[in-house]
Amino acid sequence: MMKKTWSLLLATAMVAGMLTGCGGQKSNGGSEAAATEPVAVEEPTTDENTSYKKEIRIGTLADLTVKNRYAGTATVTTQTCNSTFNGLVSMGTDGEAAPELATEWSSNDDSSEWTFKLREGVKFHDGSDFTADDVKFTWEYASSTENDGITQPITGASMVDEVVVDDPYTVTFKLNTSSADWLYYAAQDIMSKTAVESMGFEKGGAIGTGAYYFDTLESGVSWTIRRFEDYWGEKPVTDAITFVVITDASARALALQSGDIDAMYDGNPSDIVNLMNDGQYNVYKADNIQVVYAGFNALTEYGANKIVRQAVAMAVNRDDVVNACYENGNCGVAADNFISAVAAGYTPVEAYQYDPEGAQKLLEDNGLSGITLKLYTFSKYIPLAEVMQASLAQVGINLEITEYAQTGFTKAIKEDNKYDLAINCTSQYGGIMTVMVEYLMTNAARSFMNYSNADFDAKLTEALASPNYEEMLAKYAELQQFVAEDVPAVPLCMANLFCIGTNNFYGVNLNAQAVDVDFTNCYVIEQ
């Protein structure tokens, strides 16, 4: 852990333009010229004569510590599970459901019962057959942290009264409430009952029905997933994908340029712009369903003070954040809603706008000028924290920044619990209001904010129980405005998703509902 405290003079200098290479680490150097929007990658025409590289190497940001989404939500876990597991359905950011382990589905009139017809002939990686028993087992086992290995319970478990196995290939969810968006919850990973019960969660919990199975892991170096030859769907053309651990973002860019890896994910914005300008790489870019935010800790004096929260929201110039840390908007856009603009159900809100004079007066009028706030974050967001520090200094707030490791960040800082606010990003996996439930509801599972508001909880509970989708969307819009006014967090930006590969790298999907890149169908054509 590292603590930094910057002087007002230096903080002001940073706002003036010092932070040109953001994203959490030093880059190879600032971009030489303004980037243009990358040309959309056109997938090539292939046939039986096309030669593919058997194993591709992806540079990624961290080691893999768990192999199941219910055991952890790290980016690398999600990336791996996107290829090793399936849900009953898959959901795109367009809100459309596509069949996966279920081939058809229906609900009753008030959306309190959902029935799924399951795909027959599907095998798990251990050779066992997929049936309705596995669906029931997953929802029961992954619903509680009391079960071995579960640290991130399956989303929506509290809404389920019973999972009924109607026959080996039909399952019905009997809910204790209406849920017009249950298909989003149905997109969550299905585990093998046989594997978990016979091998235990650590090994058995890694076994899914996906196009790839987990093969090998060399801790701190790399891990490999290998094509599952009994996969129920169209098999990928790549035999194996090896994820290479390169924790430094600029080192990932150098590894790509040197040919040590075929593609990289989550680079420094300045390196991304340089690679875009180079013209020799395939650049995949997409909007992000995640929002980077500074969330307040409601258990501290200042985090619980709405006047302080309002002042911070008014003091932070989101355009400064984007310009300084995301290459003048080439790699991100400002956000004023806790919900991403590309998420299902997003509605524009009237949020507190940049008004440093108003923020300063608000603090002075309430005897709060000169207060010191403690902010925790990890290396990726340190530059954003420094821009915030400079902005807040101008209105009379001293901001102390403490850096934690990214792995286990939320758990670690909650154990310390001395922070007034922290920077992280949202993650949406489940219903359309999952971000509200997981981050803002009282006792929210994934939140470090400790936010609790009885009015908000009541409105959210009512919205979740909407019997039809249109009514749910209307209530969701009201909730977004409620959050904007109460300011439990200050939305900062949406960083674009980028995956950059060699000029013969193709097939990556940046539009998975689980937000993180899906490498399942990526390939490299031999040249």
PEFEN-V560186 format. One record per helix or strand of 3 or more residues. SS is the DSSP state (H for helix, E for strand). FROM is the first residue (numbers start at 1). TO is the last residue. If there is no record, write none. Layout:
# PEFEN-V560186
ss=SS from=FROM to=TO
ss=SS from=FROM to=TO
This chain:
# PEFEN-V560186
ss=E from=2 to=4
ss=H from=8 to=18
ss=E from=55 to=60
ss=H from=69 to=71
ss=H from=75 to=84
ss=E from=89 to=92
ss=E from=97 to=99
ss=E from=102 to=107
ss=E from=113 to=118
ss=H from=132 to=141
ss=H from=157 to=159
ss=E from=160 to=167
ss=E from=170 to=175
ss=H from=182 to=185
ss=H from=193 to=199
ss=H from=201 to=204
ss=E from=212 to=218
ss=E from=222 to=227
ss=E from=240 to=245
ss=H from=249 to=258
ss=E from=263 to=265
ss=H from=269 to=278
ss=E from=281 to=286
ss=E from=292 to=296
ss=H from=306 to=315
ss=H from=318 to=325
ss=H from=327 to=329
ss=E from=332 to=334
ss=H from=356 to=365
ss=E from=372 to=378
ss=H from=379 to=393
ss=E from=398 to=404
ss=H from=409 to=416
ss=E from=421 to=425
ss=H from=434 to=439
ss=H from=454 to=464
ss=H from=469 to=486
ss=E from=489 to=495
ss=E from=497 to=502
ss=E from=523 to=525
